[in-house]
């Protein structure tokens, strides 16, 4: 069995615990977690959705979307909460936000990319709902096509039957979900850092209070700056978990980091709060108990990413989850805390920090059993001053350079302690 990445940077720990981490790491890596679908082999341009409307009441609702070409589509259902999933080929959504304002049976409608080659609409329903009719019809002028979807309210027994009868595992497009081969081995002695730009694709994240900029674009812009900065450091190799506006599930993000042998995992976010006056950067580490209500609320929102995208959540076996949590607490957690402290030390006096800038909660994206991980909130899109900074390339460059200093210090400490 190939040694896990832990061997390269952890200090001498209990041999039994280390072996357990490797076993669990292999188990996690081999779980059937599909990565994003590939673009269609013919290289066709994405569909264009250029118009939409919703009409109806609490008994029946119709959704109509206008496309430049006839779209293939498939419809699925997810429970708890009830969602109707419409999967499409890769689509550019040139829609006015108000055109898909939820009404009738639906209290939220989201749309966006699910990785290259696939897009999705997620219709969050107020209760059990069934699509009773769906078809594509050419426009009368012959210049486009309409996807027409009719939905009706049904009882729970009928909805449960729909769930049981559908042949769907939650993947985006069943024919394109083969996992890629493991990434090539890294350079000998390289210290590998995974930079995870939060949100993406259908999951837009927070919305700027002034400019209405979407968080997914802010995090990707910063993540690209950070990777470029880290890759100028001797002995450090940094990479992006996503390098475009694509959706990645929380387990996929962790899987990508593990496949590429990451020694560190940094997830970048810029959330929103009801309290508009709160601003500043925060560094979060994982814990089964939140440090405070703000951390708990933020973790709950971030953990909804997969639900927003219409992915049914499947729990790991209880005994595996318990081991992962235990190992995270006893081993990886200590290294994650050291990384958080290094980041905060680098930021102090240079970058605005929230009160008590190191906090912790149960973030699913930080649950890698063998990779020290932190979630960095750069600031809050709900604060106009933070939003202005987040959109400033000069500020992003400064933060990237300070983070590189923090990673360099952390690496030096890890190596000095036997890594």
C-alpha positions in Angstrom: 0.0 0.0 0.0 1.3 3.4 -0.9 2.1 5.6 2.2 -0.5 8.3 2.7 0.4 12.0 2.5 0.4 12.2 6.3 3.8 10.5 6.4 5.4 13.4 4.7 4.6 16.2 7.2 3.3 14.9 10.5 5.6 14.7 13.5 6.2 11.3 15.1 2.8 10.3 16.4 1.4 7.0 17.7 2.1 4.3 15.1 -1.4 2.8 15.5 -3.1 6.2 15.0 -1.0 6.8 11.9 -1.8 3.4 10.4 -5.5 4.1 11.1 -5.3 7.4 9.3 -3.9 5.7 6.2 -6.5 3.0 6.2 -9.3 5.5 6.5 -7.7 7.7 3.9 -7.7 4.8 1.4 -11.3 4.1 2.3 -12.3 7.7 1.6 -10.4 7.9 -1.6 -12.1 4.8 -3.0 -15.6 5.9 -2.2 -17.8 6.4 -5.3 -17.7 10.2 -5.4 -18.0 11.3 -9.0 -16.0 14.3 -10.2 -17.5 16.9 -12.6 -18.8 15.7 -15.9 -16.6 16.2 -19.0 -17.6 18.4 -21.9 -19.4 16.7 -24.7 -17.0 14.9 -27.1 -18.2 16.9 -30.0 -17.1 20.2 -28.4 -20.4 21.8 -29.1 -21.0 25.3 -27.7 -23.2 25.5 -24.5 -26.9 25.9 -24.9 -28.2 29.4 -24.3 -31.2 29.9 -22.1 -32.4 33.4 -22.9 -35.9 33.6 -21.4 -38.0 32.0 -18.7 -41.3 32.4 -16.8 -43.1 30.7 -13.9 -46.9 30.7 -13.4 -49.3 28.8 -11.2 -50.6 28.4 -7.7 -50.1 26.0 -4.7 -51.8 23.2 -6.6 -50.2 23.4 -10.1 -47.2 25.4 -11.4 -45.8 25.7 -14.9 -42.1 26.5 -15.7 -41.1 27.6 -19.3 -37.5 28.1 -20.4 -36.5 29.3 -23.8 -33.4 27.9 -25.5 -31.5 28.6 -28.7 -31.4 24.9 -29.5 -33.4 21.9 -28.4 -32.2 20.7 -25.0 -31.9 17.2 -23.8 -33.1 17.0 -20.2 -33.8 14.6 -17.3 -35.9 15.1 -14.2 -35.3 13.6 -10.7 -36.5 14.1 -7.2 -34.8 14.6 -3.9 -36.3 14.6 -0.4 -35.7 16.4 2.9 -36.4 19.0 1.7 -38.4 18.2 -1.5 -36.6 19.3 -4.6 -37.2 18.7 -8.3 -34.0 18.4 -10.3 -33.8 19.3 -14.0 -30.5 18.2 -15.5 -29.4 19.8 -18.8 -26.3 19.8 -21.1 -23.9 22.7 -20.4 -26.0 25.9 -20.5 -25.3 29.6 -20.4 -28.1 31.2 -18.5 -28.8 34.6 -19.9 -31.8 35.1 -17.8 -33.1 38.1 -15.8 -33.3 37.1 -12.2 -36.9 38.1 -11.9 -37.9 35.8 -14.8 -37.5 32.8 -12.5 -38.9 34.4 -9.3 -40.3 31.4 -7.3 -44.1 31.1 -7.0 -46.8 28.5 -6.8 -45.4 25.2 -5.6 -41.8 26.4 -5.5 -40.2 28.7 -2.9 -36.8 28.8 -4.5 -35.4 28.2 -8.0 -31.7 28.0 -8.6 -29.7 27.3 -11.8 -26.2 27.1 -12.9 -23.3 24.9 -14.0 -22.4 21.5 -12.5 -19.0 21.2 -14.0 -18.0 21.1 -17.7 -20.7 19.5 -19.8 -23.6 19.8 -17.4 -26.0 22.3 -15.9 -28.9 22.1 -13.5 -32.0 23.7 -12.3 -33.1 23.0 -8.7 -36.7 23.7 -7.9 -37.2 23.7 -4.1 -40.8 22.8 -3.4 -43.1 23.7 -0.5 -44.2 20.0 -0.2 -44.4 16.7 -2.2 -44.5 17.6 -5.9 -44.5 15.7 -9.1 -43.7 16.7 -12.7 -46.7 15.5 -14.6 -45.7 16.7 -18.0 -42.5 17.9 -19.6 -41.7 18.5 -23.2 -39.6 20.5 -25.6 -41.5 22.4 -28.3 -40.1 24.6 -31.2 -40.9 28.3 -31.0 -43.6 29.5 -33.5 -41.1 31.6 -35.3 -38.7 28.7 -35.6 -35.8 30.5 -33.9 -35.7 28.6 -30.7 -37.2 25.9 -28.4 -39.2 25.9 -25.2 -38.8 23.5 -22.3 -42.2 23.3 -20.7 -42.5 21.6 -17.2 -45.8 21.2 -15.5 -45.8 20.2 -11.8 -48.6 19.3 -9.4 -49.0 18.9 -5.6 -49.2 15.2 -4.5 -49.4 13.4 -1.3 -46.4 12.0 0.6 -47.1 8.4 -0.3 -47.0 9.2 -4.0 -43.8 11.2 -3.6 -42.1 8.4 -1.7 -43.0 6.0 -4.6 -41.4 8.5 -7.1 -38.2 8.4 -5.0 -38.2 4.7 -4.8 -38.9 4.1 -8.5 -36.4 6.5 -10.0 -33.1 5.1 -11.1 -30.8 7.9 -10.0 -27.9 8.2 -7.6 -27.6 11.9 -7.5 -24.9 12.2 -10.2 -25.2 14.9 -12.8 -25.1 12.8 -16.0 -24.9 9.1 -15.5 -22.8 8.5 -18.6 -20.0 10.9 -17.6 -19.2 10.2 -14.0 -16.1 8.0 -14.2 -13.6 9.2 -11.7 -10.2 10.2 -13.2 -7.1 8.4 -12.4 -5.1 9.6 -9.4 -2.9 12.6 -10.2 0.7 12.0 -11.0 3.1 11.8 -8.1 4.3 15.2 -6.9 7.9 16.3 -7.1 10.1 14.7 -4.4 10.0 16.8 -1.2 7.4 19.2 -2.5 5.0 20.7 0.0 1.6 20.7 -1.7 -1.2 23.1 -0.8 -4.8 22.8 -2.1 -6.6 26.1 -2.5 -10.3 25.6 -2.5 -12.4 28.5 -4.0 -15.7 28.2 -2.2 -19.0 27.8 -4.0 -19.2 27.7 -7.9 -21.6 26.9 -10.7 -25.1 26.6 -9.4 -24.0 27.5 -5.9 -23.4 31.2 -6.1 -22.7 31.8 -2.4 -23.2 35.2 -0.8 -24.2 38.3 -2.8 -22.5 41.6 -2.4 -24.5 44.3 -0.6 -23.5 47.1 -3.0 -22.3 45.6 -6.3 -24.3 42.3 -6.1 -21.2 40.5 -7.0 -21.5 36.7 -6.3 -19.2 35.1 -3.7 -18.2 32.3 -6.1 -16.4 34.9 -8.4 -14.7 36.6 -5.4 -13.3 33.4 -4.0 -12.0 32.2 -7.4 -10.3 35.5 -8.1 -8.6 35.4 -4.8 -7.7 31.7 -5.0 -6.0 32.3 -8.3 -3.9 35.1 -6.8 -3.0 32.9 -3.8 -1.9 29.9 -5.9 0.3 32.1 -8.1 1.9 33.7 -5.0 2.5 30.3 -3.3 4.0 28.8 -6.4 6.7 31.5 -6.3 7.8 30.0 -2.9 10.6 27.6 -3.1 9.5 24.0 -2.4 5.8 24.8 -2.4 3.3 23.5 -5.0 -0.1 25.0 -4.9 -3.2 24.1 -7.0 -6.8 25.0 -7.3 -9.6 22.5 -6.6 -11.7 24.4 -9.2 -10.3 26.7 -11.9 -13.6 27.9 -13.4 -17.2 28.6 -12.6 -18.1 25.0 -11.8 -19.8 23.2 -9.0 -17.9 20.8 -6.8 -19.6 18.9 -4.0 -18.0 19.1 -0.6 -16.7 15.5 -0.7 -15.3 16.2 -4.2 -13.2 19.1 -2.9 -11.7 16.9 -0.3 -11.2 14.0 -2.7 -9.3 16.3 -5.2 -7.0 17.5 -2.4 -6.3 13.9 -1.3 -5.7 12.6 -4.9 -3.0 15.3 -5.4 -1.3 14.5 -2.1 -2.0 17.9 -0.4 -0.2 18.7 2.8 -2.5 21.6 3.5 -6.1 22.5 2.5 -7.3 26.1 2.6 -10.9 26.8 1.7 -11.6 30.4 0.8 -14.9 32.2 1.4 -16.5 35.6 1.8 -19.9 35.0 3.5 -22.7 37.3 4.5 -24.2 38.1 7.9 -27.4 39.7 9.1 -25.3 42.1 11.2 -24.0 44.4 8.5 -21.5 46.1 10.8 -19.5 43.0 11.3 -16.4 42.9 9.2 -12.9 41.4 9.1 -11.2 38.1 8.3 -11.7 34.9 10.3 -10.0 31.5 10.3 -12.0 28.4 11.1 -10.9 25.0 12.0 -13.1 21.9 12.4 -14.7 20.8 15.6 -17.8 18.8 16.5 -18.8 21.7 18.8 -19.0 25.2 17.5 -17.0 28.0 19.3 -20.0 30.4 19.1 -23.3 31.0 17.4 -21.7 32.9 14.5 -19.5 29.9 13.7 -22.3 27.5 14.1 -24.6 29.5 11.8 -21.8 29.9 9.2 -21.0 26.2 9.2 -24.7 25.3 8.8 -24.9 27.6 5.7 -21.7 26.3 4.1 -22.7 22.7 4.7 -25.9 23.4 2.6 -23.8 23.7 -0.5 -24.6 20.2 -1.8 -28.3 20.6 -0.9 -28.4 23.9 -2.9 -27.1 22.0 -5.9 -29.7 19.3 -5.5 -27.4 16.5 -4.4 -28.9 14.0 -2.0 -26.7 13.6 1.1 -25.5 10.1 2.0 -24.0 9.6 5.4 -20.9 7.5 5.9 -21.3 4.4 8.0 -21.5 5.4 11.7 -18.3 3.6 12.7 -16.3 5.2 9.9 -17.7 8.7 10.7 -16.8 8.2 14.4 -13.2 7.2 13.5 -12.8 10.2 11.2 -14.0 12.6 13.8 -11.8 11.0 16.5 -8.7 11.1 14.3 -9.5 14.7 13.2 -9.7 15.7 16.8 -6.6 13.9 18.0 -4.2 14.4 15.2 -5.1 16.6 12.2 -6.9 19.1 14.4 -3.7 20.1 16.2 -1.9 20.8 12.9 -5.0 22.7 11.6 -4.9 24.9 14.7 -1.2 25.6 14.2 -1.9 26.7 10.6 -4.8 28.9 11.8 -2.5 30.6 14.4 0.2 31.1 11.7 -2.4 32.8 9.4 -3.7 35.1 12.2 -0.2 36.0 13.3 0.7 37.0 9.7 -2.5 39.1 9.4 -2.3 40.9 12.7 -1.6 44.6 12.1 -1.8 44.2 8.4 -5.3 42.9 7.6 -8.5 43.6 9.5 -9.6 40.7 11.7 -12.9 39.9 13.3 -13.0 39.7 17.2 -11.7 36.3 18.2 -10.4 35.6 14.7 -9.8 31.9 15.3 -13.1 30.0 15.6 -14.3 26.5 15.0 -17.4 24.5 13.9 -18.4 21.4 12.0 -17.5 22.4 8.5 -17.9 19.3 6.2 -15.3 20.6 3.7 -12.6 20.4 6.5 -13.1 16.7 7.3 -10.2 15.2 5.5 -8.8 12.7 7.9 -5.1 13.3 7.1 -4.8 16.9 5.8 -4.6 19.9 8.1 -7.4 22.2 6.9 -8.7 25.7 7.5 -11.6 27.7 6.1 -10.6 31.3 5.6 -13.3 34.0 5.6 -11.7 36.9 3.9 -14.4 39.2 4.9 -18.1 39.6 4.6 -20.0 40.5 1.4 -22.7 41.9 3.7 -20.4 44.8 4.8 -19.9 47.5 2.2 -16.3 48.2 3.3 -15.3 44.5 3.2 -17.0 44.1 -0.1 -15.0 47.0 -1.5 -11.7 45.4 -0.3 -12.7 42.0 -1.6 -13.0 43.4 -5.1 -9.7 45.3 -4.9 -6.9 43.5 -6.7 -4.2 45.3 -4.7 -5.8 44.2 -1.4 -6.1 40.6 -2.7 -2.4 40.6 -3.6 -1.5 41.9 -0.1 -3.5 39.1 1.6 -2.1 36.5 -0.7 1.5 37.5 0.2 0.7 37.4 3.9 -0.9 34.0 3.6 2.2 32.8 1.7 4.3 33.9 4.7 1.9 32.0 7.1 2.2 28.8 5.0 6.0 29.2 4.8 6.2 29.4 8.6 3.9 26.5 9.0 6.0 24.4 6.6 9.2 25.2 8.4 7.7 24.2 11.7 6.3 20.9 10.3 9.7 20.0 8.8 11.5 20.9 12.0 9.2 18.6 13.9 10.0 15.6 11.7 7.8 16.1 8.6 
